[in-house]
Amino acid sequence: MINYRDYWTKNRQKKKAREILNIDSSYKLNGKNLYNNYKNPGDFNWYLYFNKEISKDNFLYMDIGLDAKTGEVINFNRGINYGENPKPKISKDKALDIAKEFIKKMQPNKVDQIELMEDQYAEENQLTYNFNFIRKDGNVYVENDRIHVGVDGVGAEVYSYNLDWFKGNLPPKDKLIPINDAYEILWDKIGLELMYTKTYDHTKTEGQNFEIKLVYALNQNKPAVISGTTGEILDYSGKPYEEMKPISYKDIDSSYAKDKIITLAEYGIGFKGEEFKPKDKIKQKDFVYILWKSMNQYRTDNITEDEIYKSFISAGYMKEGEKNPNKIVTKEEAIKYIIRAMRMDKVAEIDGIYKDIFKDDKDISKGLKGYINIGYGLKIISGDGEGNINPKYELNREDAANMIYNYMFNQ
């Protein structure tokens, strides 16, 4: 197994970063992190953070991302200190020329594979100009692959850069269905629907700059993604789309969370089949599933348990060592996963700021007091009416539904 941390020493990433951005010794290295490249699994990027003190409360920063193997620049961002009354010194066209020359320098092999995405709202005489070049394979655009370049309109130099590029092989373009067949699928299987929408007039600087119009738009309940080879409608994960079937349960009449279970079901959040089994203890795999559904309610169910776990672990909602599909989930574990999904875990883990507010605070596992307090404050979880929070309480499936509902609708 490759130890990518070795590349820090071997390729001397710190020195390389200083050379690329011309960072002198007045800039101090303030931090570094190694991250997996989500678009190219197996690749890792170093991110280095430099700053320079200008005055007591004023700093300039420079951040850079480098491929951990090759040292290739993935992105950088340079702070700008304009001072008072800055004025642009270059036109938009001149800034574009600077951006294009920079790409030729950084990525000469990709120059012929990109096309400028025109920004209709970009104006002249800006302090900064930002240009996005989308990847193009022949006459086919590669969605989300692009090169971004930001140009300082005062200093006439590049201040930001980002390479977002898939390294693998693109699917072949042979055996495509005719475009007319795709149109038929679009109209017959996806179709149009009437909807009210806001249209904006960006030339207006005063008063209301929008108007409500009744329009025909693509059906919002189906993804407008058609396979170029099979003609299948695909969901946003690239798998064949399956229409969501209404969820209805026959065993929830006596559940205290009946109304909430029904509401979640209307959003496609729940378990398959006609039985919810509200009084059964909920296993981790089932709690993770309905939490995933709460964040992906418009996706179909053609996803495996392993795929959900991988997505949770990759996103940081769960740690690898916490995976235990058949374990019964406790209240403190459930709120931990929810708070992480809300991206509030960093706040939850700050030491020394959370008070003891429950009689049984001593029962809360180490490191989870912040999660419990935040969950209680947001009304996702509640106490027992006697001052206890019962962190080790094993959740029933109806308790889990109650928490997911509160997470979704109490915010």
Disulfide bonds with the S-S distance in Angstrom:
none
